[in-house]
Amino acid sequence: MTARIKSDEINKGAREFLKNLLEKKIVDALIVPLKLDTGRGAFPAFVTSMDYLEKAMPFVPLMPVNTAKQVSKITRMESSSKKIGVVMRPCEIRAYIELIKFNQIEPENLLIIGTDCYGVIDSLEYKNLVDSGENPDEIFLNNLKQGKEDYLRRACKTCTNPVPNKYADIVMGYFGTGMDGNILLISQTEKGEEILKALEYLEEEVQGRDDEVKKLVEKRGAYWEDVKKKTFEELNGIDNLLKFFDTCIDCHNCKDQCPICFCKECFWESPVFEFRPPNYFEWAEKKGAFRLPTDTLFFHLGRLSHMSHSCVGCGMCEDACPKGIELQRLFYGVGEKTAGVFDYHPGMDLEEEPPLTTFREDELQELG
C-alpha cells in the first residue's frame, strides 16, 4: 500500500505521521532524530512525549551515529515489552539486520520505519554552515531537487542503496514526489499495511519513483566502481597500506562507531597489547627505532578480517576518524570482495547466514 501525506516540507509531513503512531498508541515510543536546540545538529532520541516530536527531523541530512548501534544497546539484553518505532536510513537498516543475525538486537516489538536517503552532510560541515548563518537543511533540499551532491559526505556519494530494503515495515519516502514537500508512506510488510489502514490513509498510485531511484543507483554505481578501482590501485602492497594509515593515532574511534564491531571484550584493547619497558627496548634494538603508538596497521587489518564480510558502507568509521583517513572506501571495497567470495549480501536477507558463523565443506576449494 502507498499513501501520500501532503505537506510543504518533508519533515513536517513525517512528523504528522509519527504523531499519529504515538497518539493512537500504535507505538509506545519512537527513536527518531531530534534537532538540537542550538540548531547545529541532530541526534537520534528515545521519545515518549508528543511535545518533543515538534523537534523531530526524520529527514535531517545528518547521521552522527548509526541508529542500529543504539537499538542494539537498548535491546541486546532482552526484547522490549513495549512497542518502539525506529526511524532509520537504508544503511542503518542493513546494519540492524546484521546485528539481529549476531544476536545483538532482539527485534520483537520493534516497528521499523525506513526513510529514503539521498545522503547526508558531514556533521562538522553542517555545524559550520549553521555558525555562518546558513541553513544546511534548505541547502540540502535545494541540492536534492537539482540532483547536486556538492554538500554530501564522501561515503554517501558511493551509496547504491538510497531506499530502505524489505525489512522496513513502512517507508517514508520522497523519491517520486517531485521533491515538492509531500512524502509517501509505503507499507512493505503485513504489519506496515495494517498500520496504514488503521490510520485510514488512502491508497494512491505513484508514478516515476522506480525510475528516479534506478537513475540515481546507476549514477552512484558508476561512481563507486571508479572509486573502488582507484582505491585498490592506490593501496596495492604493504608500503601503500602503510602510507594510507600513516596518520592513524590508534584512537579506535572507527571501531567504536562501527555498528558491526560489537565485541564486549575487544582483542585490540586486551592485555595482549599491554607491554613493559623491556619489550620496547627489544624492538628498538632490532630496528633502531619504531613508531608510537604501535600496531596501527595490525589493528586495521585485523578489523578488516573481523567485520569486512558484514560492512554496510555507512561510513561511520570515516566520520569518527580525527585524522580524516578515508576508511569507508577501503573497508567497503574489501567488504564487497569478501562478501563476493561467499556470495553473501550483508544486511539484505535475514535468512542469509554470515560467512564466519557457518562452515561448508565445499567452500573456498580454490585455496586447496
Secondary structure as the mmCIF struct_conf table of DSSP 4:
data_model
#
loop_
_struct_conf.conf_type_id
_struct_conf.id
_struct_conf.beg_label_comp_id
_struct_conf.beg_label_asym_id
_struct_conf.beg_label_seq_id
_struct_conf.end_label_comp_id
_struct_conf.end_label_asym_id
_struct_conf.end_label_seq_id
STRN STRN1 THR A 2 ILE A 5
BEND BEND1 ASP A 8 GLU A 9
HELX_RH_AL_P HELX_RH_AL_P1 ILE A 10 GLU A 23
TURN_TY1_P TURN_TY1_P1 LYS A 24 LYS A 25
BEND BEND2 ILE A 26 ILE A 26
BEND BEND3 ASP A 28 ASP A 28
STRN STRN2 ALA A 29 LYS A 35
TURN_TY1_P TURN_TY1_P2 ASP A 37 THR A 38
BEND BEND4 GLY A 39 ARG A 40
STRN STRN3 ALA A 42 VAL A 47
HELX_RH_3T_P HELX_RH_3T_P1 MET A 50 LYS A 55
STRN STRN4 ALA A 56 ALA A 56
TURN_TY1_P TURN_TY1_P3 PRO A 58 PHE A 59
BEND BEND5 PRO A 61 PRO A 61
BEND BEND6 PRO A 64 VAL A 65
HELX_RH_AL_P HELX_RH_AL_P2 THR A 67 THR A 75
BEND BEND7 ARG A 76 GLU A 78
BEND BEND8 SER A 81 LYS A 82
STRN STRN5 ILE A 84 MET A 88
HELX_RH_AL_P HELX_RH_AL_P3 PRO A 90 LYS A 101
TURN_TY1_P TURN_TY1_P4 PHE A 102 ASN A 103
TURN_TY1_P TURN_TY1_P5 GLU A 108 ASN A 109
STRN STRN6 LEU A 110 THR A 115
STRN STRN7 ILE A 121 ILE A 121
HELX_RH_AL_P HELX_RH_AL_P4 SER A 123 ASP A 131
TURN_TY1_P TURN_TY1_P6 SER A 132 GLY A 133
HELX_RH_AL_P HELX_RH_AL_P5 PRO A 136 GLN A 146
TURN_TY1_P TURN_TY1_P7 GLY A 147 GLY A 147
TURN_TY1_P TURN_TY1_P8 ASP A 150 TYR A 151
STRN STRN8 LEU A 152 LEU A 152
HELX_RH_3T_P HELX_RH_3T_P2 ARG A 154 THR A 158
BEND BEND9 VAL A 163 VAL A 163
TURN_TY1_P TURN_TY1_P9 LYS A 166 TYR A 167
BEND BEND10 ASP A 169 ASP A 169
STRN STRN9 ILE A 170 GLY A 173
TURN_TY1_P TURN_TY1_P10 PHE A 175 GLY A 178
BEND BEND11 MET A 179 GLY A 181
STRN STRN10 ILE A 183 SER A 187
BEND BEND12 THR A 189 THR A 189
HELX_RH_AL_P HELX_RH_AL_P6 GLU A 190 ALA A 198
TURN_TY1_P TURN_TY1_P11 LEU A 199 GLU A 200
HELX_LH_PP_P HELX_LH_PP_P1 TYR A 201 GLU A 203
BEND BEND13 GLY A 208 GLY A 208
HELX_RH_AL_P HELX_RH_AL_P7 ARG A 209 GLU A 234
TURN_TY1_P TURN_TY1_P12 LEU A 235 LEU A 235
BEND BEND14 GLY A 237 GLY A 237
HELX_RH_AL_P HELX_RH_AL_P8 ILE A 238 PHE A 244
TURN_TY1_P TURN_TY1_P13 PHE A 245 THR A 247
HELX_RH_AL_P HELX_RH_AL_P9 ASN A 253 GLN A 257
TURN_TY1_P TURN_TY1_P14 PRO A 259 ILE A 260
BEND BEND15 LYS A 264 GLU A 265
HELX_RH_3T_P HELX_RH_3T_P3 PHE A 267 GLU A 269
BEND BEND16 SER A 270 SER A 270
HELX_RH_3T_P HELX_RH_3T_P4 PRO A 271 PHE A 273
HELX_RH_AL_P HELX_RH_AL_P10 PRO A 277 LYS A 287
BEND BEND17 GLY A 288 GLY A 288
BEND BEND18 LEU A 292 PRO A 293
HELX_RH_AL_P HELX_RH_AL_P11 THR A 296 MET A 307
HELX_RH_3T_P HELX_RH_3T_P5 SER A 308 SER A 310
HELX_RH_AL_P HELX_RH_AL_P12 MET A 316 ALA A 320
TURN_TY1_P TURN_TY1_P15 PRO A 322 LYS A 323
HELX_RH_AL_P HELX_RH_AL_P13 LEU A 327 VAL A 341
TURN_TY1_P TURN_TY1_P16 PHE A 342 ASP A 343
TURN_TY1_P TURN_TY1_P17 PRO A 346 MET A 348
TURN_TY1_P TURN_TY1_P18 LEU A 350 GLU A 351
BEND BEND19 GLU A 352 GLU A 352
HELX_LH_PP_P HELX_LH_PP_P2 GLU A 353 PRO A 354
HELX_RH_3T_P HELX_RH_3T_P6 PRO A 355 THR A 357
TURN_TY1_P TURN_TY1_P19 GLU A 361 LEU A 364
HELX_RH_3T_P HELX_RH_3T_P7 GLN A 365 LEU A 367
#
